[in-house]
């Protein structure tokens, strides 16, 4: 049996979530407003609500994915190969898409179809953003290695 994978500490995970969601709000809200025609203030509030939902999902999903991947491969998350990174980002966005769709319908009054299209657009944008963000985050904040252990 392999040793348990090294996981990010709680403070590190909280920093990762906060930086990810703040960056997402700054980068993705303006195009959402422009493409949907929704009012700016309402769109920003919706994006903040979705970011809060995503923050909770982020912590749960990333910790579970890192644990499962580590148990399966023995590799920590910061050494994740490209294909696993794409799977990771896509899985995260599929989860948030399913949870966010009812919120978008309720918040905006859009039809389910229009909300699904908007939600898919958000998911595509966030998959690309999550891929780049997590790659950069892993480079800037690698998982701390125990003393004496080498990669």
KEVO-613312 format. One record per atom (N, C-alpha, C): residue number from 1; residue in three letters; atom name; x, y, z. Coordinates in steps of 0.2 Angstrom, whole numbers, plus 5000, padded with zeros to 4 digits. Each point is the difference from the previous one (the first is absolute). Layout:
% residues N
ATOM    nr   rest   atom     px     py     pz
ATOM   NUM    ALA     CA      X      Y      Z
...
***
This chain:
% residues 151
ATOM    nr   rest   atom     px     py     pz
ATOM     1    UNK      N   5004   4994   5000
ATOM     1    UNK     CA   4996   5006   5000
ATOM     1    UNK      C   5004   5006   5000
ATOM     2    UNK      N   4998   5005   4996
ATOM     2    UNK     CA   5005   5006   5000
ATOM     2    UNK      C   4998   5005   5006
ATOM     3    UNK      N   5005   5004   5001
ATOM     3    UNK     CA   4999   5005   5005
ATOM     3    UNK      C   4995   5005   4998
ATOM     4    UNK      N   4996   5003   5005
ATOM     4    UNK     CA   4995   5005   4999
ATOM     4    UNK      C   5004   5006   4996
ATOM     5    UNK      N   4996   5003   4995
ATOM     5    UNK     CA   5003   5005   4996
ATOM     5    UNK      C   5001   5007   5004
ATOM     6    UNK      N   5005   5004   4999
ATOM     6    UNK     CA   5001   5006   5003
ATOM     6    UNK      C   4994   5005   4997
ATOM     7    UNK      N   4996   5003   5005
ATOM     7    UNK     CA   4995   5004   4998
ATOM     7    UNK      C   5002   5007   5002
ATOM     8    UNK      N   4996   5005   4997
ATOM     8    UNK     CA   5001   5007   5002
ATOM     8    UNK      C   4998   5001   5007
ATOM     9    UNK      N   5003   5004   5004
ATOM     9    UNK     CA   4998   5002   5007
ATOM     9    UNK      C   4993   5004   4999
ATOM    10    UNK      N   4996   5001   5005
ATOM    10    UNK     CA   4994   5004   5000
ATOM    10    UNK      C   5002   5007   4999
ATOM    11    UNK      N   5005   5003   5003
ATOM    11    UNK     CA   5001   5007   4997
ATOM    11    UNK      C   5002   5001   4993
ATOM    12    UNK      N   5004   4995   4998
ATOM    12    UNK     CA   5001   5000   4992
ATOM    12    UNK      C   4994   4999   4996
ATOM    13    UNK      N   4996   4995   5002
ATOM    13    UNK     CA   4994   4999   4996
ATOM    13    UNK      C   4995   5006   5000
ATOM    14    UNK      N   5000   5004   5006
ATOM    14    UNK     CA   4996   5006   5000
ATOM    14    UNK      C   5002   5005   4996
ATOM    15    UNK      N   5007   5001   5000
ATOM    15    UNK     CA   5003   5005   4996
ATOM    15    UNK      C   4999   4998   4992
ATOM    16    UNK      N   5000   4994   4999
ATOM    16    UNK     CA   4999   4998   4993
ATOM    16    UNK      C   4993   5002   4998
ATOM    17    UNK      N   4995   4998   5004
ATOM    17    UNK     CA   4993   5002   4998
ATOM    17    UNK      C   4999   5007   5000
ATOM    18    UNK      N   5003   5004   5004
ATOM    18    UNK     CA   4998   5007   5000
ATOM    18    UNK      C   5003   5003   4994
ATOM    19    UNK      N   5007   4998   4998
ATOM    19    UNK     CA   5003   5003   4994
ATOM    19    UNK      C   4996   4998   4994
ATOM    20    UNK      N   4998   4994   5000
ATOM    20    UNK     CA   4996   4997   4994
ATOM    20    UNK      C   4994   5004   4999
ATOM    21    UNK      N   4996   5001   5005
ATOM    21    UNK     CA   4993   5003   4999
ATOM    21    UNK      C   5001   5007   4999
ATOM    22    UNK      N   5005   5004   5003
ATOM    22    UNK     CA   5001   5007   4999
ATOM    22    UNK      C   5002   5001   4993
ATOM    23    UNK      N   5004   4996   4997
ATOM    23    UNK     CA   5003   5001   4993
ATOM    23    UNK      C   4994   4998   4995
ATOM    24    UNK      N   4996   4995   5002
ATOM    24    UNK     CA   4994   4998   4996
ATOM    24    UNK      C   4995   5006   4999
ATOM    25    UNK      N   4999   5003   5006
ATOM    25    UNK     CA   4995   5006   5000
ATOM    25    UNK      C   5003   5005   4995
ATOM    26    UNK      N   5006   5002   5001
ATOM    26    UNK     CA   5003   5006   4996
ATOM    26    UNK      C   5000   4998   4993
ATOM    27    UNK      N   5002   4994   4998
ATOM    27    UNK     CA   5001   4998   4993
ATOM    27    UNK      C   4993   4998   4996
ATOM    28    UNK      N   4996   4997   5004
ATOM    28    UNK     CA   4994   4997   4996
ATOM    28    UNK      C   4994   5004   5001
ATOM    29    UNK      N   4999   5004   5005
ATOM    29    UNK     CA   4994   5004   5001
ATOM    29    UNK      C   4999   5005   4994
ATOM    30    UNK      N   5004   5004   4998
ATOM    30    UNK     CA   4999   5005   4994
ATOM    30    UNK      C   4998   4996   4994
ATOM    31    UNK      N   5003   4995   4998
ATOM    31    UNK     CA   4997   4997   4993
ATOM    31    UNK      C   4993   4997   5001
ATOM    32    UNK      N   4999   4997   5006
ATOM    32    UNK     CA   4993   4998   5002
ATOM    32    UNK      C   4995   5005   4999
ATOM    33    UNK      N   5001   5006   5003
ATOM    33    UNK     CA   4996   5006   4999
ATOM    33    UNK      C   4999   5002   4993
ATOM    34    UNK      N   5005   5000   4996
ATOM    34    UNK     CA   5000   5002   4993
ATOM    34    UNK      C   4996   4995   4996
ATOM    35    UNK      N   5001   4993   5001
ATOM    35    UNK     CA   4997   4995   4996
ATOM    35    UNK      C   4993   4999   5002
ATOM    36    UNK      N   4998   5000   5006
ATOM    36    UNK     CA   4993   4999   5002
ATOM    36    UNK      C   4996   5006   5000
ATOM    37    UNK      N   5002   5006   5000
ATOM    37    UNK     CA   4996   5006   5000
ATOM    37    UNK      C   4997   5001   5007
ATOM    38    UNK      N   5002   4996   5005
ATOM    38    UNK     CA   4997   5001   5007
ATOM    38    UNK      C   5003   5006   5003
ATOM    39    UNK      N   4996   5003   5005
ATOM    39    UNK     CA   5003   5006   5003
ATOM    39    UNK      C   5006   4999   5004
ATOM    40    UNK      N   5005   5005   5000
ATOM    40    UNK     CA   5006   4999   5003
ATOM    40    UNK      C   5000   4998   5007
ATOM    41    UNK      N   4996   5004   5004
ATOM    41    UNK     CA   5000   4999   5007
ATOM    41    UNK      C   4997   4993   5002
ATOM    42    UNK      N   4995   4998   4996
ATOM    42    UNK     CA   4997   4993   5001
ATOM    42    UNK      C   5005   4995   4998
ATOM    43    UNK      N   5003   5001   4995
ATOM    43    UNK     CA   5005   4995   4997
ATOM    43    UNK      C   5006   4999   5005
ATOM    44    UNK      N   5002   5006   5003
ATOM    44    UNK     CA   5005   4999   5005
ATOM    44    UNK      C   4998   4996   5006
ATOM    45    UNK      N   4994   5002   5002
ATOM    45    UNK     CA   4997   4996   5006
ATOM    45    UNK      C   4999   4993   4999
ATOM    46    UNK      N   4998   4998   4994
ATOM    46    UNK     CA   4999   4993   4998
ATOM    46    UNK      C   5007   4997   5000
ATOM    47    UNK      N   5005   5003   4997
ATOM    47    UNK     CA   5007   4997   4999
ATOM    47    UNK      C   5003   4999   5007
ATOM    48    UNK      N   4998   5005   5005
ATOM    48    UNK     CA   5003   4999   5007
ATOM    48    UNK      C   4996   4994   5003
ATOM    49    UNK      N   4994   4999   4999
ATOM    49    UNK     CA   4996   4995   5003
ATOM    49    UNK      C   5003   4993   4997
ATOM    50    UNK      N   5001   5000   4993
ATOM    50    UNK     CA   5003   4994   4997
ATOM    50    UNK      C   5007   4999   5003
ATOM    51    UNK      N   5004   5005   5001
ATOM    51    UNK     CA   5006   5000   5003
ATOM    51    UNK      C   5000   4997   5007
ATOM    52    UNK      N   4995   5002   5004
ATOM    52    UNK     CA   5000   4997   5006
ATOM    52    UNK      C   4998   4992   5000
ATOM    53    UNK      N   4995   4999   4996
ATOM    53    UNK     CA   4999   4992   4998
ATOM    53    UNK      C   5006   4997   4998
ATOM    54    UNK      N   5003   5003   4995
ATOM    54    UNK     CA   5006   4997   4998
ATOM    54    UNK      C   5006   4999   5005
ATOM    55    UNK      N   5000   5005   5004
ATOM    55    UNK     CA   5005   4999   5006
ATOM    55    UNK      C   5000   4994   5004
ATOM    56    UNK      N   4994   4999   5002
ATOM    56    UNK     CA   4998   4994   5004
ATOM    56    UNK      C   5002   4994   4996
ATOM    57    UNK      N   4997   4999   4993
ATOM    57    UNK     CA   5002   4995   4996
ATOM    57    UNK      C   5007   4999   4999
ATOM    58    UNK      N   5004   5006   4999
ATOM    58    UNK     CA   5007   5000   4999
ATOM    58    UNK      C   5004   4996   5005
ATOM    59    UNK      N   4998   5002   5006
ATOM    59    UNK     CA   5004   4996   5006
ATOM    59    UNK      C   4998   4993   5000
ATOM    60    UNK      N   4994   4998   4999
ATOM    60    UNK     CA   4998   4993   5001
ATOM    60    UNK      C   5003   4996   4994
ATOM    61    UNK      N   4999   5003   4994
ATOM    61    UNK     CA   5002   4997   4994
ATOM    61    UNK      C   5007   4999   4999
ATOM    62    UNK      N   5004   5005   5001
ATOM    62    UNK     CA   5007   5000   5000
ATOM    62    UNK      C   5003   4995   5005
ATOM    63    UNK      N   4998   5001   5006
ATOM    63    UNK     CA   5003   4995   5005
ATOM    63    UNK      C   4998   4993   4998
ATOM    64    UNK      N   4994   4999   4998
ATOM    64    UNK     CA   4998   4993   4998
ATOM    64    UNK      C   5004   4997   4994
ATOM    65    UNK      N   5001   5005   4995
ATOM    65    UNK     CA   5003   4998   4994
ATOM    65    UNK      C   5008   4998   5002
ATOM    66    UNK      N   5003   5005   5004
ATOM    66    UNK     CA   5007   4999   5001
ATOM    66    UNK      C   5001   4994   5004
ATOM    67    UNK      N   4995   4998   5005
ATOM    67    UNK     CA   5001   4994   5004
ATOM    67    UNK      C   5000   4994   4996
ATOM    68    UNK      N   4994   5000   4996
ATOM    68    UNK     CA   4999   4994   4995
ATOM    68    UNK      C   5006   4999   4995
ATOM    69    UNK      N   5002   5006   4997
ATOM    69    UNK     CA   5006   4999   4995
ATOM    69    UNK      C   5006   4998   5004
ATOM    70    UNK      N   5001   5003   5006
ATOM    70    UNK     CA   5006   4998   5004
ATOM    70    UNK      C   5000   4992   5002
ATOM    71    UNK      N   4994   4998   5002
ATOM    71    UNK     CA   5000   4993   5002
ATOM    71    UNK      C   5001   4995   4993
ATOM    72    UNK      N   4997   5003   4995
ATOM    72    UNK     CA   5000   4996   4994
ATOM    72    UNK      C   5007   5000   4997
ATOM    73    UNK      N   5004   5006   5000
ATOM    73    UNK     CA   5006   5000   4996
ATOM    73    UNK      C   5006   5001   5005
ATOM    74    UNK      N   4999   5002   5006
ATOM    74    UNK     CA   5006   5002   5005
ATOM    74    UNK      C   5003   5006   4998
ATOM    75    UNK      N   4997   5004   4996
ATOM    75    UNK     CA   5002   5007   4998
ATOM    75    UNK      C   4996   5005   5003
ATOM    76    UNK      N   5004   5006   5003
ATOM    76    UNK     CA   4996   5005   5003
ATOM    76    UNK      C   4997   5005   4994
ATOM    77    UNK      N   4996   5004   5002
ATOM    77    UNK     CA   4996   5004   4994
ATOM    77    UNK      C   5004   5004   4997
ATOM    78    UNK      N   5006   5003   5003
ATOM    78    UNK     CA   5004   5005   4996
ATOM    78    UNK      C   5004   4997   4995
ATOM    79    UNK      N   5000   4993   4999
ATOM    79    UNK     CA   5004   4996   4995
ATOM    79    UNK      C   4995   4997   4995
ATOM    80    UNK      N   4994   5003   5000
ATOM    80    UNK     CA   4995   4997   4996
ATOM    80    UNK      C   5001   5001   4992
ATOM    81    UNK      N   5000   4995   4996
ATOM    81    UNK     CA   5001   5001   4993
ATOM    81    UNK      C   4995   5003   4996
ATOM    82    UNK      N   5001   5002   4994
ATOM    82    UNK     CA   4995   5005   4997
ATOM    82    UNK      C   4993   4996   4999
ATOM    83    UNK      N   5000   4994   4998
ATOM    83    UNK     CA   4994   4996   4999
ATOM    83    UNK      C   4996   5000   5007
ATOM    84    UNK      N   5003   4999   5005
ATOM    84    UNK     CA   4996   5000   5007
ATOM    84    UNK      C   4998   5007   5001
ATOM    85    UNK      N   5004   5005   4998
ATOM    85    UNK     CA   4998   5007   5002
ATOM    85    UNK      C   4993   5002   4996
ATOM    86    UNK      N   5000   4997   4994
ATOM    86    UNK     CA   4994   5001   4996
ATOM    86    UNK      C   4994   4997   5002
ATOM    87    UNK      N   5001   4994   5003
ATOM    87    UNK     CA   4995   4996   5003
ATOM    87    UNK      C   4997   5003   5006
ATOM    88    UNK      N   5005   5003   5004
ATOM    88    UNK     CA   4999   5003   5006
ATOM    88    UNK      C   4996   5006   4999
ATOM    89    UNK      N   5002   5005   4996
ATOM    89    UNK     CA   4996   5006   4998
ATOM    89    UNK      C   4993   4998   4997
ATOM    90    UNK      N   5000   4996   4996
ATOM    90    UNK     CA   4993   4998   4997
ATOM    90    UNK      C   4995   4997   5005
ATOM    91    UNK      N   5003   4996   5004
ATOM    91    UNK     CA   4995   4997   5006
ATOM    91    UNK      C   4998   5005   5004
ATOM    92    UNK      N   5004   5005   5002
ATOM    92    UNK     CA   4998   5005   5005
ATOM    92    UNK      C   4995   5004   4996
ATOM    93    UNK      N   5000   5002   4994
ATOM    93    UNK     CA   4995   5004   4997
ATOM    93    UNK      C   4994   4997   4999
ATOM    94    UNK      N   5000   4993   4998
ATOM    94    UNK     CA   4994   4996   4999
ATOM    94    UNK      C   4996   5000   5007
ATOM    95    UNK      N   5003   5000   5005
ATOM    95    UNK     CA   4997   5000   5007
ATOM    95    UNK      C   4997   5007   5001
ATOM    96    UNK      N   5003   5005   4999
ATOM    96    UNK     CA   4998   5007   5001
ATOM    96    UNK      C   4994   5001   4995
ATOM    97    UNK      N   5001   4998   4994
ATOM    97    UNK     CA   4995   5001   4995
ATOM    97    UNK      C   4993   4997   5003
ATOM    98    UNK      N   5000   4994   5002
ATOM    98    UNK     CA   4994   4997   5003
ATOM    98    UNK      C   4997   5003   5006
ATOM    99    UNK      N   5004   5003   5004
ATOM    99    UNK     CA   4998   5003   5006
ATOM    99    UNK      C   4998   5008   4999
ATOM   100    UNK      N   5003   5003   4995
ATOM   100    UNK     CA   4999   5007   4998
ATOM   100    UNK      C   4994   5001   4996
ATOM   101    UNK      N   4998   4995   4996
ATOM   101    UNK     CA   4995   5001   4995
ATOM   101    UNK      C   4993   5003   5003
ATOM   102    UNK      N   4998   4996   5005
ATOM   102    UNK     CA   4993   5002   5004
ATOM   102    UNK      C   5001   5008   5003
ATOM   103    UNK      N   5006   5001   5002
ATOM   103    UNK     CA   5001   5007   5003
ATOM   103    UNK      C   5000   5005   4995
ATOM   104    UNK      N   5003   4999   4994
ATOM   104    UNK     CA   4999   5005   4994
ATOM   104    UNK      C   4993   5001   4998
ATOM   105    UNK      N   4996   4994   4999
ATOM   105    UNK     CA   4993   5001   4998
ATOM   105    UNK      C   4996   5004   5005
ATOM   106    UNK      N   5001   4999   5007
ATOM   106    UNK     CA   4997   5003   5005
ATOM   106    UNK      C   5002   5008   5000
ATOM   107    UNK      N   5006   5001   5000
ATOM   107    UNK     CA   5003   5007   5001
ATOM   107    UNK      C   4998   5004   4994
ATOM   108    UNK      N   5001   4998   4994
ATOM   108    UNK     CA   4999   5004   4994
ATOM   108    UNK      C   4993   5000   4997
ATOM   109    UNK      N   4996   4995   5001
ATOM   109    UNK     CA   4994   4999   4997
ATOM   109    UNK      C   5001   4997   4993
ATOM   110    UNK      N   5006   4998   4998
ATOM   110    UNK     CA   5001   4997   4993
ATOM   110    UNK      C   4996   4994   5000
ATOM   111    UNK      N   4999   4998   4994
ATOM   111    UNK     CA   4997   4993   4999
ATOM   111    UNK      C   5005   4995   5001
ATOM   112    UNK      N   4998   4994   5001
ATOM   112    UNK     CA   5005   4994   5002
ATOM   112    UNK      C   5005   5000   4994
ATOM   113    UNK      N   4998   5000   4994
ATOM   113    UNK     CA   5004   5000   4994
ATOM   113    UNK      C   5005   5005   5000
ATOM   114    UNK      N   4998   5007   5001
ATOM   114    UNK     CA   5004   5005   5000
ATOM   114    UNK      C   5005   5000   5005
ATOM   115    UNK      N   4998   4998   5006
ATOM   115    UNK     CA   5004   4999   5006
ATOM   115    UNK      C   5006   4995   4999
ATOM   116    UNK      N   4997   4994   4997
ATOM   116    UNK     CA   5005   4995   4998
ATOM   116    UNK      C   5006   5002   4995
ATOM   117    UNK      N   4998   5004   4995
ATOM   117    UNK     CA   5005   5003   4996
ATOM   117    UNK      C   5004   5005   5003
ATOM   118    UNK      N   4998   5004   5005
ATOM   118    UNK     CA   5004   5004   5003
ATOM   118    UNK      C   5005   4997   5005
ATOM   119    UNK      N   4997   4994   5003
ATOM   119    UNK     CA   5004   4996   5005
ATOM   119    UNK      C   5005   4996   4996
ATOM   120    UNK      N   4999   4998   4995
ATOM   120    UNK     CA   5005   4996   4996
ATOM   120    UNK      C   5005   5005   4998
ATOM   121    UNK      N   4998   5006   4998
ATOM   121    UNK     CA   5005   5005   4998
ATOM   121    UNK      C   5005   5002   5006
ATOM   122    UNK      N   4997   5001   5006
ATOM   122    UNK     CA   5004   5001   5006
ATOM   122    UNK      C   5004   4994   5001
ATOM   123    UNK      N   4998   4994   4999
ATOM   123    UNK     CA   5004   4994   5002
ATOM   123    UNK      C   5006   4999   4995
ATOM   124    UNK      N   4999   5002   4993
ATOM   124    UNK     CA   5005   5000   4996
ATOM   124    UNK      C   5005   5005   5002
ATOM   125    UNK      N   4998   5006   5001
ATOM   125    UNK     CA   5005   5005   5002
ATOM   125    UNK      C   5004   4998   5007
ATOM   126    UNK      N   4996   4997   5005
ATOM   126    UNK     CA   5003   4998   5006
ATOM   126    UNK      C   5005   4994   4999
ATOM   127    UNK      N   4998   4995   4995
ATOM   127    UNK     CA   5005   4995   4999
ATOM   127    UNK      C   5006   5002   4998
ATOM   128    UNK      N   5000   5005   4995
ATOM   128    UNK     CA   5007   5002   4998
ATOM   128    UNK      C   5003   5004   5006
ATOM   129    UNK      N   4997   5004   5003
ATOM   129    UNK     CA   5002   5004   5006
ATOM   129    UNK      C   5003   4995   5005
ATOM   130    UNK      N   4996   4995   5002
ATOM   130    UNK     CA   5002   4995   5005
ATOM   130    UNK      C   5007   4997   4998
ATOM   131    UNK      N   5000   4998   4994
ATOM   131    UNK     CA   5006   4996   4998
ATOM   131    UNK      C   5006   5005   5000
ATOM   132    UNK      N   5000   5006   4998
ATOM   132    UNK     CA   5006   5005   5000
ATOM   132    UNK      C   5001   5002   5008
ATOM   133    UNK      N   4995   5001   5003
ATOM   133    UNK     CA   5000   5002   5007
ATOM   133    UNK      C   5004   4995   5004
ATOM   134    UNK      N   4997   4994   5000
ATOM   134    UNK     CA   5003   4994   5004
ATOM   134    UNK      C   5007   4998   4998
ATOM   135    UNK      N   5002   5001   4994
ATOM   135    UNK     CA   5007   4999   4998
ATOM   135    UNK      C   5004   5005   5003
ATOM   136    UNK      N   4998   5006   4999
ATOM   136    UNK     CA   5004   5006   5003
ATOM   136    UNK      C   5000   4999   5008
ATOM   137    UNK      N   4995   4999   5003
ATOM   137    UNK     CA   5000   4999   5007
ATOM   137    UNK      C   5005   4995   5003
ATOM   138    UNK      N   5000   4994   4996
ATOM   138    UNK     CA   5004   4995   5002
ATOM   138    UNK      C   5007   5001   4999
ATOM   139    UNK      N   5002   5005   4995
ATOM   139    UNK     CA   5007   5002   4999
ATOM   139    UNK      C   5002   5005   5006
ATOM   140    UNK      N   4995   5004   5001
ATOM   140    UNK     CA   5002   5006   5005
ATOM   140    UNK      C   5000   4997   5007
ATOM   141    UNK      N   4995   4996   5002
ATOM   141    UNK     CA   4999   4997   5007
ATOM   141    UNK      C   5000   4992   4999
ATOM   142    UNK      N   5006   4997   4999
ATOM   142    UNK     CA   5000   4993   5000
ATOM   142    UNK      C   4998   4997   5007
ATOM   143    UNK      N   4998   4994   5000
ATOM   143    UNK     CA   4998   4997   5006
ATOM   143    UNK      C   5007   4999   5004
ATOM   144    UNK      N   5000   5002   5006
ATOM   144    UNK     CA   5006   4999   5005
ATOM   144    UNK      C   5002   4993   5000
ATOM   145    UNK      N   5006   4999   4999
ATOM   145    UNK     CA   5003   4993   5001
ATOM   145    UNK      C   5003   4999   5007
ATOM   146    UNK      N   4999   4994   5003
ATOM   146    UNK     CA   5003   4999   5006
ATOM   146    UNK      C   5007   5000   5000
ATOM   147    UNK      N   5004   5002   5005
ATOM   147    UNK     CA   5007   5000   5000
ATOM   147    UNK      C   5003   4993   4998
ATOM   148    UNK      N   5005   5000   4996
ATOM   148    UNK     CA   5003   4994   4998
ATOM   148    UNK      C   4997   4996   4994
ATOM   149    UNK      N   4994   5002   4998
ATOM   149    UNK     CA   4997   4997   4995
ATOM   149    UNK      C   5002   5003   4993
ATOM   150    UNK      N   5001   4997   4995
ATOM   150    UNK     CA   5002   5003   4993
ATOM   150    UNK      C   4995   4998   4995
ATOM   151    UNK      N   4999   5004   4995
ATOM   151    UNK     CA   4995   4998   4995
ATOM   151    UNK      C   5004   4997   4994
***
